[in-house]
Amino acid sequence: MAALAYVVNECADDLDKHCRSVEAGEGRLLECIEKNDKNVSPRCKDALKEVGLKE
């Protein structure tokens, strides 16, 4: 749970900017972040990598 909270904290601005209309759950937010990869902050990308959600 701590890893998820860390990612949400690090990706908060990106989630707000790119995925505001996406309902949480079933991997939808992660999918949204991946679809917007070119516009996602390095901070968010690093957090996803650190917790193993992204290569």
MODELLER restraints for C-alpha pairs under 7 A, 6 or more apart:
rsr = mdl.restraints
at = mdl.atoms
rsr.add(forms.Gaussian(group=physical.xy_distance, feature=features.Distance(at['CA:3:A'], at['CA:51:A']), mean=6.14, stdev=0.5))
rsr.add(forms.Gaussian(group=physical.xy_distance, feature=features.Distance(at['CA:7:A'], at['CA:44:A']), mean=6.98, stdev=0.5))
rsr.add(forms.Gaussian(group=physical.xy_distance, feature=features.Distance(at['CA:7:A'], at['CA:47:A']), mean=5.56, stdev=0.5))
rsr.add(forms.Gaussian(group=physical.xy_distance, feature=features.Distance(at['CA:7:A'], at['CA:48:A']), mean=6.30, stdev=0.5))
rsr.add(forms.Gaussian(group=physical.xy_distance, feature=features.Distance(at['CA:10:A'], at['CA:43:A']), mean=6.31, stdev=0.5))
rsr.add(forms.Gaussian(group=physical.xy_distance, feature=features.Distance(at['CA:10:A'], at['CA:44:A']), mean=5.28, stdev=0.5))
rsr.add(forms.Gaussian(group=physical.xy_distance, feature=features.Distance(at['CA:10:A'], at['CA:47:A']), mean=6.50, stdev=0.5))
rsr.add(forms.Gaussian(group=physical.xy_distance, feature=features.Distance(at['CA:11:A'], at['CA:44:A']), mean=4.62, stdev=0.5))
rsr.add(forms.Gaussian(group=physical.xy_distance, feature=features.Distance(at['CA:14:A'], at['CA:40:A']), mean=5.97, stdev=0.5))
rsr.add(forms.Gaussian(group=physical.xy_distance, feature=features.Distance(at['CA:14:A'], at['CA:41:A']), mean=6.89, stdev=0.5))
rsr.add(forms.Gaussian(group=physical.xy_distance, feature=features.Distance(at['CA:19:A'], at['CA:29:A']), mean=6.77, stdev=0.5))
rsr.add(forms.Gaussian(group=physical.xy_distance, feature=features.Distance(at['CA:19:A'], at['CA:32:A']), mean=6.07, stdev=0.5))
rsr.add(forms.Gaussian(group=physical.xy_distance, feature=features.Distance(at['CA:22:A'], at['CA:28:A']), mean=6.83, stdev=0.5))
rsr.add(forms.Gaussian(group=physical.xy_distance, feature=features.Distance(at['CA:22:A'], at['CA:29:A']), mean=6.53, stdev=0.5))
rsr.add(forms.Gaussian(group=physical.xy_distance, feature=features.Distance(at['CA:33:A'], at['CA:40:A']), mean=6.97, stdev=0.5))
rsr.add(forms.Gaussian(group=physical.xy_distance, feature=features.Distance(at['CA:48:A'], at['CA:54:A']), mean=5.35, stdev=0.5))
rsr.add(forms.Gaussian(group=physical.xy_distance, feature=features.Distance(at['CA:49:A'], at['CA:55:A']), mean=5.83, stdev=0.5))
